[in-house]
Amino acid sequence: MGRRRLPVKITKKELKGSSHKIKWIKKDSTQAVLMLTPMLIGFILFTYVPILYILRYALYESNGFKESFVGLENFVRVFTRDTSYWSSLLNTIILTFGKLAVEIPLALLLAVLLNKGRKGTGFFRVTLFLPTVISAAIAGLIFSLMFASFNGTVNGLLQSAGFIERPISWFSYKGTALFVIGFASVWNNFGINMIFFLMALQSVPKELYECSDLDGVNPIQRFFKITLPMIGPTFQVVLLNAIVGSLKMADLILSTTNGQPGGRTEVVMTYVFKYFFGYDGRQIEVGYASSMALVTAVILAMISFVYMRSSSKLGKSY
């Protein structure tokens, strides 16, 4: 025969205390739900409802007023007849990974230097972060004026220094135009990444650095063996946000080159935007623009998924 369990006596005081806790939990849960409800309603209305409309319009030929059902014809056009869309997507990928190759190392380097706690670091933190406050459209206008062909500041400085004899037409060639756009994007975005890295660096235990000093580890080894693995999760999130944000770049392009010369600096988001709103002499094609937006969303999701899988495997290897 098995042993009998002795009955556990629960006092009235304990029962009353537990019921009191349950009431407080229910009350806190109700308050949390009520506080989150307006945000959730807005999120659903302005995120998921537009997605449903995009899914619907992608199956129609529509200019916003008249529409006719065409099925998958818009998607067939994207994949078989519209080479300009894929050119703009290629420009987006080149611009994204080209600028991130400069932006992320620069932000990490500045964060490491500012984390040393020397005098004046507060001033430099604020100064380096200020470009992030400026909107991308304003940053584009600033750089378009700086790199203007004849009265631009950059050409004036290069001529004064004797590096060039005549002004450079920066926006007349695809290579130089993409360089200016990438330069403007790095200037506008590296500050926020620097702050994220700085916050991660400040959370690394100082005892690890003290132990490494006792073991005679040099600064380069300390960075790759201690600092980088410790800030790995933050680095992963920062790089993912930077990749997705760069792939969705639009306003900076519109305010600098507007896709010129001859559409060779067009990126995928500006290309879709111009079909949505009939911008830059194009006819309004809401249905076709919706199909391109869906294809772009799938491509962005695939890039994000591949990055997350590869970065998680890299993180496990440390």
N, C-alpha and C positions, 0 to 999 in steps of 0.2 A: 504494500500500500504506500502511496506517495504521502509525503508530508503535507499536512494541512497548513494553509497560510493563515496566520493570525489576522484577525480583522484590524484594519487601521482606523483608529479613532480620529475624527476631524472635529476640532472644537468649533463652537459657534463663532468665535472671534476670527479663526482662520477662514471659515466659510464666508463670513461677512467681508473680510479683507479681499478675498479672491474675487467676489462678485463686484466689489468696488473697483478693483483693477480692470475687470472686464468692461464695466461701464465706461471707465476713462478711455480704454482702448477704442471702444466703439465711437465715443465722442470725438476722439482725435482723428479716427478714420473718416468720419463724416465731415469734419472740418477740412481735412486734406482734400477730399473729393470735391467739396464745394469750392475750394480755392483753385483747384486744377480744372474744373469744368469750363470756365470761360476760355482758358487757353486751349483746351482740347477741342472745344467747338470751333474756335478760330483756326486751329491747325487742320481740322478735318475740312472746313469750308474752303480754306485757301491753299490746301495741299492736295487732298485726295479728290475733291470734286473737280478741280481743273484737270487732274490726270484722267478722270473718267471722260471729260469733254474731249481731251486730246485723243483718247482711244477711239471715240466716236468719229471725230472729224477726220481722222486718218483714213477712214473708209469712204470718205466723200470728196467730191470735187466742189470746193466751196470758196467763195470770196467774201464771206461774212454776211452776205445777204441772200444769195441764191446758192442752192446746193443740190447735188445729184449723187446718188450712190454709185461708186465705181469699184467697190470691193478692195482688192489688193493691188490695184493699178498704180497707186501712189508709191507703194513699196517696190514694185517692179521698176518704176521710173528711177527711184533712188539707186537701185543696185545695177541697173543696166544702161541707163541713158544719161544720167547726170554725173559727168566726170568732175565738174566744178565742185560738187559736194565733197568728193573724196580728196580733191586737191586742198580744199579748205581744212579737212580733217588732218591731212598730212602736215599742213602748216601749223596746226594747233599742236600736234605731237612734237614737232621739231622745236617750236617756241617754248613749249612746256618744259621738256627735259633739258633744253639748252639753258634756259634761265635758272632752273632749279639746280643745275650743276654748279652755279655760282651762288645763288641765293642761300641755300641750306648750309654749305660750308662757311660762307661769310657770317651768317647769323650765329652759327655755333662757335666760330673763332672769336667774335666780339663778345659773346656770352661768357666764354672762358676768361677772356681778358678782364671783363667787368666784374667777374666773380672773385677777383683777387682782393677786393676790399680796400683798394688804395684811395687816396684823397682825389676828389673830383669825379669819382665814378658815378655819383648821382646825377651830376650835370650831363655827363655823356649818355647815361641811360635815357634821360628825358629827350636830349637832342636827337639821338639815333632813333627814338621811337616816334618822333613827331611826323615823319613822312607817312606813317601808317594812318594818321588821323585824316589826312587829305584824301578826298575821294579819288577813285581811279580816273574819272572823267577830267577832273581838274589837273591831275598829274599828267594825263595825256596832252592837255592843252599847254601845260608848262613846257614839256619836252618838245612838242611840235614847234613852239616859238623858239626854244633854245637851239634846235637843230634846223631852223629855217635856212633856205638856200643862200639868201643874199644878206639878210639883216639879222641872222641868228648869232647868239652869243658864242656858240662853239666854233663856228667858222671864223668869227672875229679873233678869238683867242689863238686858234691854230695859225692864222695868218700873221698875227702879231709875233708869235713865237718862231715863225719861219718854217713851220712844218709843211705848209701848203702854200702854193702860189695863187690859186684861185679857189673860190668857195666850192665846197662839195655839195652836190644835190643829194642829200641823204635819203629823201623819199622817192627818188626816181628809180631806184634799183631795189630788188627784192631783198638782197643780202643786207644792205645797209639799213633798209627800213625795218627789217626784223630785228637788227641789232639795236636800233633806237627803241623799239617797242619792248624788247627784253630788258634793256637798261632801265627804262621807265618802270617796268613791272618789278624788277629787283629793288629799285629805290623805294617803291611804294609798299612793298610787302616784307622786306627782311626784318623790319623792326619788331613786328608782332611775333615772328619766329624766334628772334633773339630773346624776347621776354619769356617765352615758353621754355627755351633752353636754360635761361638764367634761373627760373624757378626750379627746374629739375636739378640743376647743379647745386643749388642751395640746400636741397634735401639729401644730398649724398653725405653720409657720416664722415666727419673729419678724422675719426679714428683710423679709417682705412688709409688716408693719406699719411698719417703719422706713422703707421706701421710700415708703409711702403718706403718712407724716408729712412727708417731704421734698417730696412733690408737693402738700401742702396739703389732703389729703383729710379731711373732717370725720368724726366718729365714726359718724354714721348711714350715710354712704356706705361707710365702711370695713366696717361690719357686713354690708351687703347685697351689696357687691361683692367682698369678700375672705372674711370669716368664714363667711357662710352657704354660698357655693359650696364652700369647703374642707371643711366638715363635712357636705356634702350626703349622702354615702353613709351616715354614721352617723345622720343625721336620717331618712333613708328607712327604715332598719331599726328605729329607735326608734318611729317613728310606726306602722309595720306591726305591731310587737309590741303597741303600746298599743291599736290598733284591734281586733286579734284577741282580746287579753285582755279588753277591755271588752265585746265581743260575747259572751264566754263567762262573764260575771259571774253568779254565783249565790249564793255564801255571804253576801255583803254584803246582798243583798236579803232572804234568809231570816232574817238576824239583826236587821234593822231593821223592815221593814214586813210581811214574809211575803206580799207581794202585795196587801196592803190599801191603801186601802179598796175592798172589793168586787172584788178582783182587778185594779184599775186600775193598779197598779204592778208587776204580774207581768211578768217578763222571760222570754225564750224558754227559757233553761236551767232556771229554777225551774219553769216550766210542764212541761217534759219530765220533770224530776226527780220531780215530784209524781205523775205517771202511772206512772213506773217503780216507785216504792216505796209507792204508795197513801198518800201524805202529805196531810195537811190534809183528811181526810174523803173523798178520792177512792178509787175502786176501782182495784186494781192491774191495769194493762193494759200488760204488757211488750211485746207485739207492736205496739200502737199507739204507745207511747213510742219504740220502735226506729225506726218509720217517721218520726216527727217528728225524731228525732235525725239520720237520714240526710238529710232535707230541709234541716235546719239546717246540716249539714256542707257540703252543696252550695252553699247560700247564702253561707256564710262563705268557701268556696273562690272563689266568683265575685267577692265583694267584694275579697278579697286579690289576685286576678288583675287586676281592673280597676285597683286601686291600684298594683300593680307596673308595669303597662304605662304608666299615666299618669305615674308618678313617674320612670320610666326615660326617657320622652320629655322630661320637664321637665329632667332632669339633662343630657341631650344638648344642650339649648338654651343652657346656660351657656357 
